Amino acid sequence: MAKPGESVLLLSYPVQAGPSPYRSISPIFVRESAESQYVGYDEIPAQMSPRLMSVRALDHRHHIVAADVVQGSQLGSLASGFLPSATYPICTSITHVGDVTSGGSIGHRS
């Protein structure tokens, strides 16, 4: 997390880049002096746990097939339930996880 007064770079991130009515681009901030990057697979970053999050799951046409709002601490179980399963056999990705209170985009998983 950037400290007050620290320089950050404002970049664009294609949250939903596929041809869809839900196509969107979101801003992200990157610390200019960052010396390392966060790399996490199959884990939920700790800063997401206390937040109220929205999650959208999409099919191969980039259409929403499932969506929910949950506490960040419940993201793992919700996401694993959204990925291809008997309930959502056509879901191909969890494409958008956003902080409900700020409207910000937090992550993308294909």
C-alpha positions as CSV (number, residue, x, y, z in Angstrom):
1,M,0.0,0.0,0.0
2,A,1.3,3.5,-0.9
3,K,2.2,5.8,2.0
4,P,0.7,9.4,2.0
5,G,2.7,11.5,-0.4
6,E,4.3,8.5,-2.2
7,S,4.2,8.6,-6.0
8,V,1.9,6.2,-7.8
9,L,1.2,5.5,-11.4
10,L,-2.3,5.6,-12.7
11,L,-2.8,2.9,-15.3
12,S,-5.8,1.4,-17.1
13,Y,-6.8,-2.3,-16.7
14,P,-9.3,-4.1,-19.0
15,V,-11.4,-5.8,-16.4
16,Q,-13.8,-7.2,-19.0
17,A,-12.2,-6.9,-22.4
18,G,-14.4,-9.4,-24.4
19,P,-17.1,-8.3,-26.7
20,S,-19.9,-7.9,-24.3
21,P,-22.4,-5.3,-22.9
22,Y,-20.3,-5.6,-19.7
23,R,-17.0,-4.5,-21.3
24,S,-15.2,-2.2,-19.0
25,I,-11.8,-0.7,-18.2
26,S,-10.8,0.3,-14.7
27,P,-8.1,2.3,-13.2
28,I,-5.3,0.7,-11.1
29,F,-2.6,2.4,-9.1
30,V,0.9,1.1,-9.0
31,R,3.5,2.4,-6.5
32,E,6.3,4.1,-8.6
33,S,8.9,2.9,-6.1
34,A,7.7,-0.7,-5.9
35,E,10.5,-3.2,-5.8
36,S,8.5,-6.4,-5.9
37,Q,5.2,-7.5,-7.2
38,Y,2.5,-9.5,-5.5
39,V,2.0,-12.9,-7.2
40,G,-0.7,-15.0,-5.8
41,Y,-2.5,-18.0,-7.3
42,D,-5.5,-19.7,-5.9
43,E,-5.5,-17.4,-2.9
44,I,-7.5,-14.3,-1.7
45,P,-5.3,-11.3,-0.7
46,A,-5.7,-10.5,3.0
47,Q,-6.8,-6.9,2.3
48,M,-10.0,-8.2,0.6
49,S,-11.3,-10.1,3.6
50,P,-12.9,-7.2,5.5
51,R,-14.5,-5.7,2.3
52,L,-17.9,-6.2,0.9
53,M,-17.3,-7.6,-2.6
54,S,-19.3,-8.1,-5.8
55,V,-18.5,-11.1,-8.0
56,R,-19.5,-11.8,-11.6
57,A,-19.1,-15.1,-13.4
58,L,-19.3,-15.2,-17.2
59,D,-19.8,-17.7,-20.0
60,H,-17.8,-18.1,-23.2
61,R,-19.9,-15.2,-24.8
62,H,-18.8,-12.9,-21.9
63,H,-22.4,-12.8,-20.6
64,I,-23.1,-12.9,-16.8
65,V,-24.3,-16.4,-15.7
66,A,-24.0,-15.8,-12.0
67,A,-23.4,-12.9,-9.6
68,D,-23.4,-12.2,-5.9
69,V,-22.3,-9.8,-3.2
70,V,-20.3,-11.3,-0.2
71,Q,-17.9,-10.5,2.5
72,G,-14.3,-10.8,1.2
73,S,-13.7,-13.6,3.6
74,Q,-16.3,-15.7,1.7
75,L,-14.8,-15.1,-1.8
76,G,-12.9,-18.4,-2.0
77,S,-16.0,-20.6,-1.4
78,L,-18.2,-18.4,-3.7
79,A,-15.6,-18.4,-6.5
80,S,-15.1,-22.2,-6.4
81,G,-18.9,-22.6,-6.5
82,F,-19.1,-20.3,-9.6
83,L,-16.4,-22.1,-11.6
84,P,-17.6,-24.9,-13.9
85,S,-19.8,-27.1,-11.9
86,A,-23.2,-28.8,-12.0
87,T,-24.8,-25.6,-10.9
88,Y,-23.0,-23.4,-13.4
89,P,-21.7,-25.7,-16.2
90,I,-21.3,-22.9,-18.7
91,C,-19.3,-20.6,-16.5
92,T,-15.8,-20.1,-18.0
93,S,-14.4,-17.4,-15.7
94,I,-14.8,-15.3,-12.7
95,T,-14.1,-12.0,-14.4
96,H,-14.8,-9.3,-12.0
97,V,-14.4,-8.9,-8.3
98,G,-15.1,-5.4,-7.0
99,D,-15.2,-3.5,-3.7
100,V,-18.9,-2.6,-3.4
101,T,-18.3,0.3,-1.1
102,S,-15.8,2.1,-3.4
103,G,-16.9,0.7,-6.8
104,G,-13.3,-0.3,-7.5
105,S,-12.1,-3.3,-9.4
106,I,-10.0,-5.7,-7.4
107,G,-9.2,-8.7,-9.5
108,H,-9.7,-10.9,-12.6
109,R,-9.5,-14.6,-13.0
110,S,-9.9,-16.6,-16.2
